[in-house]
Amino acid sequence: MWKRLAYAAAFTVISWFGCGVTYAEAHAPKSGVVGNIRVSPSCPGPQRMGQDCVAPYVEAKVQLLNAAGAVVGSATTDRTGHFTIRAPVGDYQVRVDIDGPYPRCESTSVHILSKTFMQADILCDSGMR
């Protein structure tokens, strides 16, 4: 009998804590922005015909700014240059936070809709010539 009670207690604890989603996950916006940050040129010297000189910008700091210019979300790109930032419906600017003069990345506007992840891709100038 004690064994049965122990199994029931273990099952209850696992179902409450181990298999559920956290409060933050359950209440996170189901909308936002996804994208890819690329840098070009990524090849030294003159570019040859058919040569792809665009590379993912790995570990780029991407920020989402509201209309007042305040940072409301951020992410770091993965090894493929991809990022995801959750945010509620609204108009935003997506920018890459750069510490030096290069690479140069233009910010882009995005209008996030309800229950939608909008695409925002940015191509940065590496300064390599």
C-alpha positions, 0 to 999 in steps of 0.5 A: 500500500505504501508503495502505491501511495509513493507512486501516486505522490511521485506521479503528482509531483512530476505532473505538476512540475516536470511536464508543465510549462512555466508561468512565463512561458504560458504568458509570453507573447505569441507574436514577435520578430524572427530574422537572419543577420548576414554580413557581406562581403565576407571574402577577402580580395576581389569577388569572383563570378559565382562566389558567395561572399555573404556569411551569417553574423554569429553572436550579433546582438539584436535589439527591438526598439519601440516608437520611443526608442526604448529597447523592449526585447533583445536576442543574440544570433545563433551560428546561422545568424538567426534570431527570435524576439517575442513582442506584443503587437505594434510598430518597432525598429530592429537594429544590430547593436555594434560596438565599433564602426564595422560592420555597418548594419541598417535598422529595419522597421517591422509591424508585428501582428497578433499571433504572428512572427514577422520576418526581418532580415538585415544585411550588414556591410563588413567594410572588407574590400 
